[in-house]
Amino acid sequence: MSREQQIDTDALTAVLADACQQLDIKLADNVQQQLIRYVQLLYKWNKAYNLTAVRDPLEMVSRHVVDSLSILPWLQGRRCIDVGTGPGLPGLVLAIAEGGARQWTLLDSNGKKTRFLRQAVLELGLENVEIIQERVEKFQPEAKFDTLTSRAFAELGEMLRLCHHLVVDQEHHKQMGRILAMKGTRAEIELELEAIAAQMAEILGKDTIARIEPLVVPGSRAQRHLVIIEADTAPAA
């Protein structure tokens, strides 16, 4: 019997189901099964490809899958991109969770990680996900994205410099899509935002606003926050 077969899928499912209940996220049974299958694949490939420092399947559920699911309420639009996706975090998890409701592009320059992602997409039968192996600053999509996600990709200033062309109408200097950056403590984020305030207006447009939302991640003791950067759609006074 292989080590993959020895994974206690009932325990993984219980952890996932409990976390989803706490997050008030309702996932169909087949979606939960797909997420557990993703964890099995990640565990198997991780032994050879070192895709994540997390080795324990139960921790993969709480620290990777549940953490990724925590930003579900802030997704918008049809076209989403996850930059520096690594082994599909959060993009692949979100693509599975919503059952094909959005089209996802998972972008990473690391060949080992994109090979894993292609195999995972194939084995999970996902038709709403494309995998791109490319440096983010060199990737030129046919159309702008409605939502851009990142998790442990780069500091905010560097992320904006590398990624702005994916969500900004550069001809009219206007931000079209929402940026969701998963981060740690609020104090660190506030310092980052203060440092890039002028850069943000210059790169994304003067109507761009940023806000910080606390993330509740069941099973995690770490402070987690979401930085939301988007165009201010409020009517002028």
Buried (B, 14 or more C-beta within 10 A) or exposed (E): EEEEEEBEBEEBBEBBEBBBEEBEBEBEEEBBBBBBBBBBBBBBBBEEBEBBEBEEBBBBBBBBBBBBBBBBEBBEBEBBBBBBBBBBBBBBBBBBBBBEEBBBBBBBBBEBBBBBBBBBBEEBEBEBBBBBBEEBEEBEBEEBBBBBBBBEBBBBBEBBBBBBBBBBEEEEEBBBBBBBBBBEEBEEBEEBBEEBEEBBEBBBBEBBBBEBBEBEBBBBEEBBBBBBBBBEEEEEE
